Amino acid sequence: MSTTEYSNLGKSEDTWTCPSCSKPNNSSTKVYFIPSGDDSKHASLNISTNPLLLDSIYDSSIPSTSGSSINSPSFNTTSFSTDNHIPIMTSSPKPGKTKPTPKKQLRLLNINFQSLRKKGKLLEAIIESTDPDIIIGTETWLDPNIKSSEIFPDYLEYDIERRDRPKDPHGGVLIAAKQCLQLGSITRSTEIELLTGDFNLPDINWQEQTITNRQYPTRTSQAFLDTSANNGLEQIVDFPTRKENTLDLMLTSHPSFKLRCKPLPSIGNSDHDIVLLDMACKPLKPKPVRRKIYLWKKAEVYKIKEDLETFKTSFKNISGKTVESMWQSFKSDIQKTIEKRVPTKMTQGRHTHPWMNITIRRKINQKQKAHKKARKTKRKETKTDTSD
């Protein structure tokens, strides 16, 4: 084979025809040639000088040519052309990209209740619609005679810590955290701090970190600014929470963890907006324990009676056994009947309220949209509609 012929074989765009089988080939095709007894048509080909045949020789699907000399056909350089005989190239499909499951953020609510005594159902509606992990409340106006379970029933699954004012009914604070949150103290602090509440500091402009008004003594506001700066805390609520004043604050040592901070309509007749905060930290939560529930309304009552009648007959004929063994026999047969004739289902991880249907959820969304519009337009008639 001449050098010109050999170099033409390396061109993927050129094709050539085998003189023995008359089939088109190109350089991207695995080609092998089994020599025939007629050596007059072919000249001997050295494999080391033609790497195109290496793949075909070691291909297990090709008949073995051990003990035979591999020859190459004689080529004519005029047989190369650019006809459309190039085999279609195939490749493995690229694996699809799967979207990672978004991690749930830690959600907090900062609420100025202005009396929480008769706002239990309103609070449940807010919890159902926002699903907060931690609730920080101020001005609860509670006293020790009111138990926390009256405000946060057990099915809400919150742990409550309260500090009431026994001598002043217009105060009190609380922190409600989900029971599934794993909280604990460690020797070495991680130095991630969050301080929230109603601080009643209307004179501070938090965007510029300056004191603009003189409603309170200047030294009070300046002392708060200095204390927060000395402790590395930054205030992240950037909107008014009561009229034109930002009173309900959230100070944190890691402001970059803030994902979203927005106002929600006030609860009941309170004149403080709720502050919702999403942070880029994942709370540790154990997997909820699922329990089996028997659906007795769908039980096969007649078949249960038939099974028990059969069991009664066999149970009467038992003799020579102890009381304990007879009790175990009775208990196991009853349990087998229940498992066989009564359908079951597994409880879900989250408890939902039956009265919180899609209509109520739409009303809550409409209220939040109207509240957002009222904040932008500052129209009293629009804001009045949100309190309905």
Sequence and secondary structure as in RCSB ss.txt:
>XXXX:A:sequence
MSTTEYSNLGKSEDTWTCPSCSKPNNSSTKVYFIPSGDDSKHASLNISTNPLLLDSIYDSSIPSTSGSSINSPSF
NTTSFSTDNHIPIMTSSPKPGKTKPTPKKQLRLLNINFQSLRKKGKLLEAIIESTDPDIIIGTETWLDPNIKSSE
IFPDYLEYDIERRDRPKDPHGGVLIAAKQCLQLGSITRSTEIELLTGDFNLPDINWQEQTITNRQYPTRTSQAFL
DTSANNGLEQIVDFPTRKENTLDLMLTSHPSFKLRCKPLPSIGNSDHDIVLLDMACKPLKPKPVRRKIYLWKKAE
VYKIKEDLETFKTSFKNISGKTVESMWQSFKSDIQKTIEKRVPTKMTQGRHTHPWMNITIRRKINQKQKAHKKAR
KTKRKETKTDTSD
>XXXX:A:secstr
  HHHHHHHT TT EEE TTT  EEETTS       S TTSEEE  GGG GGGHHHHT TTS   TTS  EEE  
 GGG B  S                     EEEEEEE S  TT HHHHHHHHHHH  SEEEEE     TTS HHH
HS GGG EEEEEE  SS SS  EEEEEETTS     SS     EEEEE   TTEETTTTEE   SS HHHHHHHH
HHHHHTT EE   S SBTTB  EEEEES GGGEEEEEEE  STT SS EEEEEES           EEE GGG  
HHHHHHHHHHHHHHHHT  S  HHHHHHHHHHHHHHHHHHHS EEE  SS   TT  HHHHHHHHHHHHHHHHHH
HH  HHHHHHTT 
